[in-house]
């Protein structure tokens, strides 16, 4: 079973003032590097990185990694457009695609392995997403049969509209670790992440 990943790196980091959150240092890497490296380590391939804002710097930061880049010209229109742009570039032989937020640097290979194993266990027929303390989290693994619906989605909600439309086709996988809910939207989030890294 071929499982790919789409990593979203197009946003404008509007709540971070003038800084691109994906290019903030976190330990020995930038946030987007952490996300890409974990997905690669977990064996998802191909990996599509969707760029938009600050595209050249994102590409330069990820230079040398085994990823393909696709640019979303309309990145200001919302996350759904970036997801659509990435999924539309997937090869025909892909069976499932993991939608990964580029600002989630604490996701671990073991968490991604759990999601993949559940996807394979049910023969790639349903949407797999992590849950933490009853909260729907990220990343989400979609079967190929939903790709066309994902590509036609609009707005800021991304794939949440697809999940909401097909609740009976979605399987929540409990994850004890909070890595599936830790993202970086604000400077406060970033400070919290730097503190977590030191603990």
Secondary structure in CASP SS format (residue, H / E / C, confidence):
PFRMAT SS
TARGET T0000
AUTHOR 0000-0000-0000
METHOD secondary structure of the structure
MODEL  1
X C 1.00
X C 1.00
X E 1.00
X E 1.00
X E 1.00
X E 1.00
X E 1.00
X E 1.00
X E 1.00
X C 1.00
X C 1.00
X C 1.00
X C 1.00
X H 1.00
X H 1.00
X H 1.00
X C 1.00
X C 1.00
X C 1.00
X C 1.00
X H 1.00
X H 1.00
X H 1.00
X C 1.00
X E 1.00
X E 1.00
X C 1.00
X C 1.00
X E 1.00
X E 1.00
X H 1.00
X H 1.00
X H 1.00
X H 1.00
X H 1.00
X H 1.00
X H 1.00
X H 1.00
X H 1.00
X H 1.00
X H 1.00
X C 1.00
X C 1.00
X C 1.00
X C 1.00
X C 1.00
X E 1.00
X E 1.00
X E 1.00
X E 1.00
X E 1.00
X C 1.00
X C 1.00
X C 1.00
X H 1.00
X H 1.00
X H 1.00
X H 1.00
X H 1.00
X H 1.00
X H 1.00
X C 1.00
X C 1.00
X C 1.00
X C 1.00
X C 1.00
X C 1.00
X E 1.00
X E 1.00
X E 1.00
X E 1.00
X C 1.00
X C 1.00
X C 1.00
X H 1.00
X H 1.00
X H 1.00
X C 1.00
X H 1.00
X H 1.00
X H 1.00
X H 1.00
X H 1.00
X H 1.00
X H 1.00
X H 1.00
X H 1.00
X C 1.00
X C 1.00
X C 1.00
X C 1.00
X C 1.00
X C 1.00
X C 1.00
X C 1.00
X E 1.00
X E 1.00
X E 1.00
X E 1.00
X E 1.00
X E 1.00
X C 1.00
X C 1.00
X C 1.00
X C 1.00
X C 1.00
X C 1.00
X C 1.00
X H 1.00
X H 1.00
X H 1.00
X H 1.00
X H 1.00
X H 1.00
X H 1.00
X H 1.00
X H 1.00
X H 1.00
X H 1.00
X H 1.00
X H 1.00
X C 1.00
X C 1.00
X C 1.00
X C 1.00
X C 1.00
X E 1.00
X E 1.00
X E 1.00
X E 1.00
X E 1.00
X E 1.00
X C 1.00
X C 1.00
X E 1.00
X E 1.00
X E 1.00
X E 1.00
X E 1.00
X E 1.00
X E 1.00
X E 1.00
X E 1.00
X H 1.00
X H 1.00
X H 1.00
X H 1.00
X H 1.00
X H 1.00
X H 1.00
X H 1.00
X C 1.00
X C 1.00
X C 1.00
X C 1.00
X C 1.00
X C 1.00
X C 1.00
X C 1.00
X H 1.00
X H 1.00
X H 1.00
X H 1.00
X H 1.00
X H 1.00
X C 1.00
X H 1.00
X H 1.00
X H 1.00
X E 1.00
X E 1.00
X E 1.00
X E 1.00
X E 1.00
X C 1.00
X C 1.00
X C 1.00
X H 1.00
X H 1.00
X H 1.00
X C 1.00
X C 1.00
X C 1.00
X C 1.00
X C 1.00
X C 1.00
X H 1.00
X H 1.00
X H 1.00
X H 1.00
X H 1.00
X H 1.00
X H 1.00
X H 1.00
X H 1.00
X H 1.00
X H 1.00
X H 1.00
X C 1.00
END
